[in-house]
């Protein structure tokens, strides 16, 4: 006791020793990363909660010093608990504190205050309950609501609900037969062709199956369209196409947005629109509006069929090589690191290119008909002049459209996507897009000349060399090997298109148009009969008089 309190001023050595041991305990408890902590844990281990719980709770073993530190919490002669009463837990992240056994929310641990709850917490069923609850994510700021689990946006769909009910009401045998009849035998996933993004490949696979009827519509549309173009029935074709566009817009809104058919609805509307065009064009042709060009079905159509089929096959190969070339661009983009953004941005650019190139395709149809008619009539100079006019006109229109996109380069991506990464990539691709527009406004005109002159087979070989031997490998090297991404792939393939355009220019420049007119005359004699030959001779005489 202190002298001021009437004592001798001599410290109690035993109690002072306990205080010094308490200092050790405090250091061990406080030093989370200290050397002594590592030594103690390395020798004696670590238990639940905070590491010094083991210092407080463990018994037996170790040195005298260690046992004395442990006994501080047991105490004797009325000193039990004197040390722990001076400590309290200061919560941080809570990772080192036992929920049930540490006194972190009061003077007593929760296991002692709520023993029945503690017993329940040790039950295995309670652990499963905790795991189940932890899987559920809470969305702050969002009201609770019901969601339709059969569709991603959570909205109720009458089409899907009907499909579920119809499936439930079918019996086992009926369901088996239904699956055998209606399920497609082809794989419905473009992932079969190693696309990396599953969501894109699955959607493309579903759409491709439903678009099969449109292939047959294409097969019937091309010959009828070429027939009407040859008769200069452009206005009739435009009226039919306009009517189809109005119906297409109406039914797209009805099936895709109102009835929520999604991609299937889009495919159904496309199929119906194309077949509407086919039926309307066919009825227009057989109604007698084409004059002597259509006098009904005749067996003469099967004369010299092989020569005609050979020319048609060459034309089909030429067109397929061109269409597949640009479709391969999107396919290659599916292998890039950020495939979804690349495919989305490239699809936007390809759609814009497709819309703008409709003007060039109109020029293609016009120049192919004009060149074939002029050569067939024996007017080589007129064919050459029409080519020059079409090329210059297409180039100027393409240049004007490209300037518009360059001016609004920062704004127009907002019209197609609300995804920031997609918008930024579209802006980066805009210079390539405008360059592609200019080139592809000229290239279809040159291809139209090739079709009108009957060079389909030669152009098919040109396409193979320029597109698939030069363009595709260059694009893959730039995109993957040199890591330029989608811009590298497009640059390489655009180089192939540029090379093809240059080759066609050289071919047309070196063409002997008088010789081409003679070849056309021979074809008319072979396929058109006597009347076609007489008409050709009249046209040839007029050309000679003008000369």
Secondary structure, DSSP 4 states (H G I P E B T S, - for coil): --GGGTS-S---HHHHHHHHHHHHHHHHHH-SS-HHHHHHHHHH---SSSTHHHHHH--S-S-HHHHHHHHTTT-STT-TTTTGGG-----SSSTTS-TTTS-SSSSS-HHHHSHHHHHHHTSHHHHHHHHHHHTSPP-TT-------TTSTT----HHHHHHHHHHHHS-HHHHHHHHHHHS-SS-S-GGGGT-S-HHHHHHHHHHHHHTHHHHHHHHHHHHHHHHHHHTT-HHHHHHHHHHHHHHHHHHHIIIIIIS--HHHHHHHHHHHHHHHHHHHHHHHIIIIITGGG-----GGGGTTHHHHHHHHHHHHHHHHHHHHHHHHHHHHHTTSTTHHHHHHHHHHHHHHHHHHHHHHHHHHHHHHHHHHHHHHTT-HHHHHHHHHHHHHHHHHHHHHHHHHHHHTTTTGGGGT---HHHHHHHHHHHHHHHHHHHHHHHHHHHHHHHHHHT-HHHHHHHHIIIIIIIIHHHHHIIIIIS--HHHHHHHHHHHHHHHHHHHHHHHHHT--HHHHHHHHHHHHHHHHHHHHHHHHHHHHHHHHHH-
